[in-house]
Amino acid sequence: MNKLRATLAILVTSLFSHAQIAHGSIAPDFNLKDINGEWHHLHQYLAEGKTVFVEFFACHCPSCWSYHNTGILESLYQTYGPAGTDQIMVIMIEYDQWNGTNEFNGTAGWTQGDWITGSSIPKINAENPNRGIFTNYNVNYYPIVYKICTDKTTEIMDISYSTAELFEKADACPGALIVNENEEAIEIIVDNTNKKIILKNINKLESLNIIDITGQIIKRMEGNNHNSFDTSFLTNGIYLLQIEHAGGAIAKKIYINR
């Protein structure tokens, strides 16, 4: 039986060139429950202004396992997902029919290993009657990663893309990744001449994170009375400024160009 399944997997992989819906197509909606019982409604995420990345994978798939172990999507989710700047959503949807807890945990069945430990990305086990999603997205090989912009348009992502490149792709969506500039009209001044960031009109600053394009926190600085922060340690490039204050949190791109 395993030999037969392996043969079928090879045949599925050979259909690579027929496996994508056209670039710019409108993403079919879905509302599915993950393995932890949480619901994920695609068009609701898009309506909230989030760019969504959907990975179709299979627990038995060696290339899916290799991609999973790069941590690229996990880094994207941790930095820009709900626990980070909350600009991006990442969802994994498992293709193989009749899989269950054992396959996801890597304890039994046809699986490459433990898909749960060390991974916080929501994972959906799409069994009947929800398997129509694979037809809707023309999934004939895996792993396949779709980027879905807030205007509901889709684009296939190359699995060679780094976390930074995926963020750039998300930022290319209409509207870009500027979130929640809120009622206080916080003003962010990037003073490249004096190598400072100055914040104005902010109520009780708690902390400021400077995040590079790979999603790594370069520096975390606690709030102070003058709300002015040194940036002399930064090289030229694009960074994400994550600000936590009494009224909530915002994130905004900044450009260092001296």
C-alpha positions in Angstrom: 0.0 0.0 0.0 2.8 2.4 0.9 4.5 1.7 -2.4 1.2 2.5 -4.3 0.9 5.8 -2.3 4.4 6.7 -3.0 3.8 6.1 -6.8 0.7 8.3 -6.6 2.7 11.0 -4.9 5.2 11.1 -7.7 2.5 11.3 -10.2 0.9 14.2 -8.4 4.2 16.0 -8.2 4.7 15.6 -11.9 1.6 17.7 -12.5 3.5 20.8 -11.3 2.9 22.9 -14.4 -0.8 22.5 -14.1 -1.1 23.1 -10.4 -1.8 26.8 -10.1 -4.7 29.1 -10.6 -3.8 32.0 -12.8 -1.8 34.9 -11.3 -4.3 37.7 -10.4 -7.2 35.4 -10.0 -9.8 36.1 -7.3 -9.1 33.8 -4.3 -11.9 31.3 -3.6 -13.2 31.9 -0.1 -13.0 29.3 2.7 -14.0 29.1 6.3 -12.4 26.1 7.8 -11.6 24.8 11.4 -8.0 24.1 12.3 -6.7 21.1 14.3 -7.1 23.2 17.5 -10.7 24.0 16.8 -10.2 27.6 15.7 -12.0 28.9 12.6 -10.2 30.6 9.7 -12.3 32.7 7.3 -10.2 33.9 4.4 -12.3 36.8 3.2 -12.7 38.0 6.8 -8.9 38.2 7.2 -8.7 40.1 3.9 -11.4 42.5 5.1 -9.4 43.2 8.2 -6.5 44.4 5.9 -4.3 41.3 6.3 -2.3 39.7 3.5 -2.8 35.9 3.7 -0.3 33.2 2.8 -1.8 29.8 2.4 0.4 26.7 2.1 -1.0 23.5 0.8 1.1 20.6 2.1 1.0 16.9 2.9 2.3 15.2 6.0 4.0 12.4 3.9 5.6 14.8 1.5 9.5 15.0 1.8 9.7 18.4 0.0 7.0 19.8 2.2 8.9 18.6 5.3 12.1 20.2 4.0 10.3 23.5 3.4 8.7 23.3 6.8 12.1 22.9 8.5 13.4 26.0 6.9 11.2 28.0 9.3 10.5 30.6 6.6 6.8 30.7 7.0 7.0 30.3 10.8 9.3 33.4 11.0 6.8 35.3 8.8 3.9 34.3 11.0 5.8 35.0 14.3 6.9 38.5 13.2 4.0 39.8 11.1 1.1 37.5 12.4 -1.3 38.0 15.3 1.5 37.8 17.9 3.6 40.3 16.0 2.5 43.3 13.9 -0.7 41.6 12.9 -0.4 42.5 9.3 -0.1 39.0 7.8 -1.9 35.7 8.3 -0.4 32.3 7.5 -2.4 29.1 7.2 -1.3 25.6 6.4 -3.8 23.2 4.8 -3.1 19.4 4.7 -3.9 17.6 1.5 -3.7 13.9 2.3 -7.1 12.3 2.9 -7.8 10.3 6.0 -4.9 11.8 8.0 -5.3 12.6 11.6 -3.6 13.4 14.9 -0.9 10.7 14.5 0.3 12.1 11.2 0.4 15.7 12.4 2.3 14.6 15.6 4.6 12.3 13.6 3.8 9.3 15.8 2.2 7.0 13.3 0.9 6.7 9.7 2.4 8.0 6.6 4.2 11.2 7.8 7.6 12.8 7.6 7.7 13.8 11.3 6.2 16.1 14.0 4.6 19.0 12.3 3.3 20.5 15.5 6.3 21.0 17.8 8.0 24.4 17.2 5.3 25.5 14.7 2.6 28.0 15.7 1.0 28.4 12.3 -2.6 27.3 12.2 -3.0 23.9 10.4 -6.1 22.7 8.8 -6.8 19.0 8.2 -9.2 19.3 5.2 -11.2 16.1 5.0 -14.7 15.6 3.5 -16.9 17.6 3.0 -14.2 20.4 2.8 -11.9 18.8 0.2 -13.4 21.0 -2.5 -10.8 23.6 -1.5 -8.1 21.6 -3.4 -10.2 21.8 -6.6 -10.9 25.5 -6.0 -7.1 26.2 -5.8 -6.2 23.6 -8.4 -3.8 21.9 -6.0 -2.1 19.1 -7.9 1.3 19.2 -6.2 2.8 20.3 -2.9 4.1 22.3 -1.2 2.4 25.2 -2.9 2.2 28.7 -1.3 -0.4 31.3 -2.4 -0.1 34.9 -1.5 -3.6 36.5 -1.3 -3.8 40.3 -1.2 -6.6 42.3 0.4 -8.2 42.8 -3.0 -8.5 39.0 -3.1 -6.0 38.5 -5.9 -3.7 35.5 -5.8 0.0 34.9 -6.7 2.1 31.7 -6.4 5.1 32.1 -4.2 8.4 30.4 -5.0 9.4 28.2 -2.0 12.9 29.5 -2.4 11.8 33.0 -1.2 13.2 34.0 2.1 11.0 35.5 4.9 12.2 39.0 3.8 11.2 38.3 0.2 7.8 37.1 1.3 7.3 40.3 3.3 8.3 42.3 0.2 5.7 40.4 -1.8 3.1 41.1 0.8 4.1 44.8 0.9 3.6 44.9 -2.9 -0.1 44.2 -2.4 -2.5 47.2 -2.9 -2.5 49.4 0.2 0.9 48.1 1.5 1.5 47.0 5.0 0.8 50.1 7.1 -1.5 49.2 10.0 -3.6 51.0 12.5 -2.4 54.6 12.4 -5.1 55.1 15.1 -6.9 58.2 16.5 -3.8 59.7 18.2 -2.3 60.5 14.8 1.2 59.5 16.0 3.9 61.2 14.0 7.1 59.3 13.3 10.0 61.4 12.2 13.0 59.7 10.7 15.9 62.1 11.1 18.6 60.6 8.9 20.9 63.6 9.3 21.1 63.4 13.1 20.5 59.6 13.1 17.4 59.6 15.2 13.8 58.5 15.3 11.5 61.0 16.9 7.9 60.2 18.0 5.3 62.9 18.5 1.7 62.8 19.7 2.1 59.5 21.5 0.4 58.7 24.8 2.7 56.8 27.3 5.1 55.0 25.1 5.9 51.6 26.5 8.4 50.1 24.0 9.7 50.4 20.5 11.0 47.5 18.4 13.1 48.0 15.3 12.7 45.0 13.0 14.8 44.3 9.9 13.4 43.0 6.6 14.2 39.3 7.6 11.8 39.7 10.5 14.5 39.8 13.2 14.2 42.3 16.1 17.4 44.4 15.8 16.8 46.4 18.9 14.1 46.8 21.6 14.0 50.1 23.4 11.9 51.0 26.4 9.9 54.2 26.5 11.4 57.4 27.8 10.3 60.9 28.5 11.7 62.6 25.3 10.6 59.9 22.8 13.8 60.2 20.8 15.8 57.2 19.8 19.3 56.8 18.3 19.6 55.0 15.0 23.3 55.3 14.4 23.7 51.5 14.6 21.4 51.0 11.6 22.7 50.6 8.0 20.7 51.9 5.0 17.6 50.0 4.2 14.0 49.3 5.1 12.9 48.5 8.6 9.7 48.0 10.4 9.0 50.1 13.5 6.7 48.4 16.0 5.4 50.8 18.7 3.6 49.7 21.9 1.9 52.4 23.8 -0.9 52.8 26.3 -3.5 52.9 23.5 -2.3 49.7 21.8 0.3 49.1 19.1 1.1 50.2 15.6 3.6 49.2 13.0 5.1 51.3 10.2 7.9 51.0 7.6 10.8 53.4 7.9 13.6 54.1 5.5 17.2 54.7 6.6 19.1 56.5 3.9 22.1 58.6 4.9 
